[in-house]
Amino acid sequence: MESYITDYIESSSKTILSLRNNFEKKIVDAVNLIYDSFRNDGKLMICGNGGSASDSQHISAELVNRFRYDRSPLPAIALTTDTSNITAISNDYSFDLIFTKQIQAIANPQDCLLAISTSGNSKNIINALKTAKEIGCSTISLTGKDGGVMPCFSNIAIIVPSTDTPHIQEAHLVIEHIMCDLIEQILIKDTKK
């Protein structure tokens, strides 16, 4: 059992370390895209299923409340939290539209959608990206494996090079924290100008 723990940590660390040289520019580009939305009175919408739904809520909380510093709240919303909407849309239409209909209701062209899926092939996430692009929103995909279909509908796609779902999710959390940290640093720098 102890060797399993060591192997798991080493394997997860290897996935996270693969981000070091290959993804810096894409992460910075994603941060700039999100911050441009905030600067232009837009908001960040975030969606995912399962563990990625939890990530959506986590990111939203870090941006609305704070990550490291006390500062003004940033407009971020997790599309995964309104159970009445999600269950009504699923029941009356389809689970594939749970994010689409919310985006149709609240999105504006200056907004940004961050879509999270380890496979990159979740139908409701792909539909959300398509709808956001139709409205004129900028779109960012956070995926794993081979990226799936999501990158086709994304301004920026960050694909974690792993086929192991837990390791992809662990790497996603590192990326998400880096993004929140950098967004906060840019906001603080802009506020001091």
ABEGO torsion letter per residue (X at the ends): XAAAAAAAAAAAAAAAAAAAAAAAAAAAAAAAAAAAAAAAGBBBBBBBBEAAAAAAAAAAAAAABBAABBBBBBBBBBAAABAAAAAAAAAABBAAAAAAAAAAAABBAABBBBBBBAAGABAAAAAAAAAAAAAGBBBBBBBBEAGEAAAAABABBBBBBBABAAAAAAAAAAAAAAAAAAAAAAAAAAAAX
